[in-house]
Amino acid sequence: MIIAKGLRKDFDNGFQLSNIDLSIEKGKVIGLVGENGSGKTTLIKCLCGIYKPTAGTVECDKSPVYDNPAGKQLIAYVSERQETPPLYTVSRLKKLYSVMYDGFDDAAFDALQKTLNLPRHQPVKTLSSGQKSALHYALAIARGADYLLLDEPLSGLDVKKAQTVLKEFIITMEHKCPGVLISSHDLEVLETLCDEFIFLKNGNITLHGDIQTLQKNAGKWQADLSEEQKKKLETDDRFTPAQSLGTQCIFYYKGSTEEALQTFQAAGINETEKLDLSLKELFVLLG
C-alpha cells in the first residue's frame, strides 16, 4: 500500500500541497480530479518519489519512497510530459527498461507494442504525442509494478487508440490487480474506471470517496413546480436550475438530501425525485 501522511510540498512561487493524507491499495483504482494548477501532478510526483516532500511522509509497502530505489521499483509512473532519451528507438528503450527494472516482461511489452501499433525501430523523438503516451503506458504495464500512477495517460491519443489503451488497462486490472491513481480531465472515462475519487483544490483534498459517498454532498432533483415555488428556490444560492419544460423542472442542490428536503418542504414542494449525478456534474458543483 502507498500511504501519504501529513504530506506537504512548498514551492518558491507560493503554491503549497497541504496536509495530504491518502492511501492506495492494490486492486483499487482512484481517480484524481481537479482544475489545472490544483496540484494533481505535484501530488503524483511526491507519491512516486520524484519530489521530496517538504513535510510528512510517503511510504510504499512500509518503506520510504523518496531516495529509495527499492521502493521506486514497486511504482510505475506515466506522464503526458514524460522524458526519454531522444535518440533511443522503441526497441532500445525496451532493452533499457528490462535492465533497469526487475521482472520487466518482454513478451507483455511486445504484445502491447503490436496492439498499440508502435513502430519498433523508430526514434522516440519522432513519435507523435499520442504514440509517446501509448509507449510510456506499455512500458509501465510491462514492468509489472504493484502500483500505477497515471498522470493524464490518454493525453494526445486519438479515439481509437484511447479505447485500445483503456481495454488493455481493464485487462491489466483483472489479471495483475495493481493499485492505481489516475488523473484525467476526461471525467466520463474516470467514472467508468475508478472505485473512488479524490477532489483536489488549491493543493488540498476537499472530498474523497466513491460516487455514492460524493452524492451525499449534492443532488440533482426533479419536481413539478409552480412559478411561486420556482421563485422561492431561486432565492437560495444552493440551488442551480438545470432545465425546465413547463412546470417540470430539474435542478441541482448543493447540500445533503436532508437539507434539500427541508428546503423543499419550506417552499411547499412535497413531491420530488432525486436523480443520479455524474462525476462531471459533481465536480462542477463541488470541485
C-alpha positions in Angstrom: 0.0 0.0 0.0 1.2 3.5 -0.8 0.5 5.8 2.2 0.9 9.5 2.5 0.6 11.1 5.9 0.7 14.8 6.5 2.2 15.4 3.1 3.2 18.9 2.3 5.2 20.3 -0.7 6.1 24.0 -0.8 7.3 25.9 -3.9 9.0 29.3 -4.2 6.0 30.7 -6.2 3.8 30.3 -3.1 2.0 27.1 -4.2 1.6 24.6 -1.5 0.4 21.0 -1.4 -1.1 20.9 2.1 -1.6 18.2 4.7 -2.4 15.3 2.3 -3.5 12.0 3.8 -4.3 9.2 1.5 -3.7 5.5 0.7 -3.6 3.5 -2.5 -4.4 -0.2 -2.0 -3.6 -3.0 -4.5 -6.6 -3.8 -6.7 -8.2 -0.3 -6.2 -8.4 2.4 -8.8 -8.6 6.0 -7.5 -9.4 8.9 -9.8 -7.7 12.3 -9.1 -9.9 15.2 -10.1 -9.1 18.9 -10.1 -8.7 22.0 -12.2 -5.4 22.9 -13.9 -3.0 24.1 -11.2 -4.8 22.3 -8.3 -1.7 20.2 -7.5 -2.5 16.9 -9.2 0.8 16.4 -10.9 2.7 17.7 -7.8 0.9 15.1 -5.7 1.6 12.3 -8.1 5.3 13.2 -8.3 5.5 13.2 -4.5 3.9 9.8 -4.3 6.3 8.2 -6.9 9.4 9.8 -5.3 10.3 12.4 -7.9 9.7 15.3 -5.5 10.9 15.3 -1.9 8.1 16.3 0.5 8.7 19.5 2.5 7.0 17.7 5.4 5.1 14.5 6.1 5.9 11.0 4.7 5.2 8.9 1.7 5.7 5.1 2.1 5.2 2.2 -0.3 4.7 -1.1 1.5 6.1 0.4 4.7 9.3 1.7 3.0 10.1 5.4 2.2 9.7 6.2 -1.5 11.9 9.2 -1.9 15.6 8.5 -2.5 14.9 4.7 -2.2 15.4 2.8 -5.5 13.9 -0.4 -4.0 10.7 1.4 -3.1 10.5 3.0 -6.6 10.8 -0.4 -8.2 7.2 -1.1 -7.0 5.8 2.1 -8.6 5.3 2.8 -12.3 4.7 6.4 -13.3 3.2 7.6 -16.6 3.0 11.3 -17.5 1.9 13.2 -20.6 5.3 15.1 -20.3 7.5 12.1 -19.6 11.0 12.4 -20.9 13.0 9.7 -22.7 16.4 9.6 -24.4 15.5 11.3 -27.7 17.7 9.1 -29.9 16.5 5.8 -28.5 14.3 3.7 -30.6 11.3 1.9 -29.1 13.2 -1.3 -29.2 16.3 0.1 -27.5 14.1 1.8 -24.8 12.5 -1.6 -24.1 16.0 -3.1 -23.5 16.9 -0.2 -21.2 13.8 -0.8 -19.1 14.5 -4.6 -19.0 17.9 -3.8 -17.4 16.6 -1.1 -15.0 13.5 -2.9 -13.7 13.4 -6.3 -12.2 10.7 -8.5 -13.6 10.2 -6.5 -16.8 8.0 -8.6 -19.1 9.5 -8.5 -22.6 6.6 -10.6 -24.0 4.0 -8.4 -22.5 5.6 -5.3 -23.9 5.9 -6.9 -27.4 2.2 -7.7 -27.3 1.3 -4.2 -26.3 3.7 -2.7 -28.9 1.9 -4.7 -31.5 -1.6 -3.9 -30.2 -0.9 -0.2 -30.0 0.9 -0.2 -33.4 4.1 1.3 -32.0 7.0 1.4 -34.6 9.8 -0.7 -33.1 12.8 0.9 -34.8 11.7 4.5 -35.0 13.4 7.0 -32.7 11.2 8.1 -29.8 11.7 11.8 -30.6 10.0 11.3 -34.0 6.8 9.8 -32.4 3.6 11.8 -32.2 2.4 12.8 -28.7 -0.2 10.1 -28.8 2.4 7.5 -29.7 4.6 8.6 -26.9 1.7 8.4 -24.4 1.0 4.8 -25.6 4.6 3.9 -25.4 5.0 5.0 -21.8 1.8 3.2 -20.9 3.1 0.0 -22.5 6.4 0.3 -20.7 4.7 0.9 -17.3 2.4 -2.2 -17.8 5.3 -4.4 -18.8 7.1 -3.5 -15.7 4.5 -5.4 -13.7 4.7 -2.8 -10.9 2.5 -3.2 -7.9 1.3 0.5 -8.3 0.5 2.6 -11.3 0.5 6.4 -11.0 -1.0 7.8 -14.2 -1.0 11.5 -15.0 -3.2 12.2 -18.0 -2.3 8.9 -19.6 -4.8 9.4 -22.5 -3.4 12.8 -23.5 -2.7 13.1 -27.2 -4.3 9.7 -28.1 -6.9 9.6 -30.8 -10.3 8.0 -30.0 -9.4 4.6 -31.4 -6.1 4.3 -29.6 -7.5 5.6 -26.4 -10.1 2.9 -26.5 -7.4 0.3 -27.0 -5.4 1.6 -24.0 -8.5 1.6 -21.8 -9.2 -2.0 -22.9 -5.6 -3.0 -22.0 -5.9 -1.2 -18.7 -9.0 -3.2 -17.8 -7.3 -6.5 -18.7 -4.3 -5.4 -16.5 -6.6 -4.7 -13.6 -8.3 -8.1 -14.0 -5.1 -10.1 -14.1 -2.5 -8.2 -12.1 -4.6 -6.1 -9.7 -2.2 -3.2 -9.2 -3.1 -0.2 -7.1 -3.8 2.8 -9.4 -4.1 6.5 -9.0 -5.1 8.2 -12.3 -5.7 11.8 -13.1 -7.6 12.9 -16.2 -9.7 15.7 -17.4 -11.9 13.1 -19.1 -14.3 12.6 -16.2 -16.6 10.3 -18.1 -13.6 7.9 -18.5 -12.7 8.2 -14.8 -16.2 7.5 -13.7 -16.2 4.1 -15.7 -12.8 3.1 -14.4 -12.5 4.2 -10.8 -13.7 2.8 -7.5 -13.4 6.1 -5.7 -12.3 9.7 -6.3 -10.2 12.4 -4.7 -11.1 16.1 -5.4 -8.1 18.3 -5.2 -8.4 22.1 -5.0 -5.6 24.6 -4.3 -3.3 21.9 -3.0 -5.9 20.4 -0.6 -8.1 17.4 -0.7 -11.6 18.6 -0.4 -13.5 15.4 -1.0 -12.7 11.7 -1.1 -15.0 8.7 -1.6 -16.9 6.6 -4.0 -19.6 8.1 -6.2 -22.3 7.3 -3.7 -20.5 9.0 -0.9 -19.8 12.1 -3.0 -23.5 12.3 -3.9 -24.3 12.8 -0.2 -22.9 16.4 -0.6 -25.1 17.4 -3.6 -28.1 16.3 -5.5 -30.0 16.5 -8.8 -33.7 16.8 -8.3 -36.8 16.7 -10.4 -40.1 18.2 -9.4 -43.3 19.8 -10.8 -43.0 23.5 -9.7 -45.3 26.4 -9.8 -43.9 29.9 -10.7 -44.1 30.9 -7.0 -42.2 27.8 -5.9 -39.5 28.4 -8.5 -39.0 31.9 -7.2 -38.7 30.7 -3.7 -35.9 28.2 -4.7 -34.1 30.9 -6.8 -33.6 32.9 -3.6 -31.5 30.0 -2.2 -27.9 30.1 -3.6 -27.6 26.4 -3.0 -29.9 25.8 -5.9 -28.9 25.8 -9.6 -31.5 25.4 -12.4 -30.6 22.7 -14.9 -33.5 22.6 -17.3 -37.3 23.0 -17.3 -40.2 22.2 -19.6 -43.3 24.0 -18.4 -43.7 23.2 -14.8 -41.4 20.2 -14.9 -38.0 21.2 -13.6 -34.6 19.6 -13.0 -32.2 21.5 -10.7 -29.1 20.9 -8.7 -28.8 21.4 -4.9 -25.5 21.8 -3.1 -26.1 20.1 0.3 -27.3 16.9 1.8 -30.5 15.1 1.0 -32.0 16.0 4.4 -31.2 19.7 3.9 -32.7 19.6 0.4 -36.0 18.0 1.6 -36.3 20.6 4.4 -35.9 23.4 1.9 -38.5 21.8 -0.4 -40.9 21.4 2.4 -40.5 25.1 3.4 -41.3 26.1 -0.2 -44.4 23.9 -0.2 -42.9 21.3 -2.5 -43.9 17.8 -1.4 -43.3 15.6 -4.4 -39.7 15.3 -5.6 -37.4 12.7 -7.2 -33.7 12.6 -6.7 -31.7 11.7 -9.8 -28.2 10.3 -10.1 -25.3 12.8 -10.6 -22.5 12.1 -12.9 -18.9 12.7 -11.8 -18.7 15.6 -14.1 -21.8 17.2 -12.5 -20.4 16.5 -9.0 -17.1 18.2 -10.0 -18.9 21.3 -11.3 -21.0 21.5 -8.1 -18.3 20.6 -5.5 -14.9 20.8 -7.2 
